[in-house]
């Protein structure tokens, strides 16, 4: 699909990104303080990794669209390796925090199990849908580098039958399942930040990119990564 429009600049949408962080981080600090500041090193590492991850994606995508700098320097392979190291790091940090802080939330057993199971099943189904119908390379942003991905139709199978943004709407429920499963207040706070911040990434970075890459194919609808 040819696109004669100019790609978004590196700064397109980033005022929203900056404002989102400026609002979310103080709120997280206040809530963390109310929780008696549990496990500061691990907690703030759990917050920092998503920030680094999403800033990395923003720069890699926009530099690629504007000049091909990402593929010319680290290449798609290098980009994907670092992408998934940060992706896995998010889960490792969150699980570590939840394990250290387990029991602090004080949820009764039955509601905790129900919340864990529901969010876990939905999150796992979303991840299965990504693997089965979408592919991790495309999810990581292969369409920014390899034009063949831009010719592919939008995914409408699996979780994507219900939402065109299954990654953000449902896959992130795995974070909630971890926090509920360990009954951790600190992990729940970190999860709330991560889920809110990924939507800031969507509107600030991903949506302008998808509007450029797919043009009329999306017709103003949301596109999943």
Secondary structure, DSSP 8 states (H G I E B T S, - for coil): ----S----TTTTHHHHHHHHHHHHHHHHHHHHHTT--SHHHHHHHHHHHHHHHHHHHHHHHHHHHH-HHHHHTHHHHHHHHHHHHHHHHHHHHHHHHHHTTT-S---HHHHHHHHHHHHHHHHHHHHHIIIII-HHHHHTGGGT-GGGGGS----SGGGGT-S-HIIIIITHHHHHHHHHHT-HHHHHHHHHHHHHHHHHIIIIIHHHHHHHHGGGTTT-----
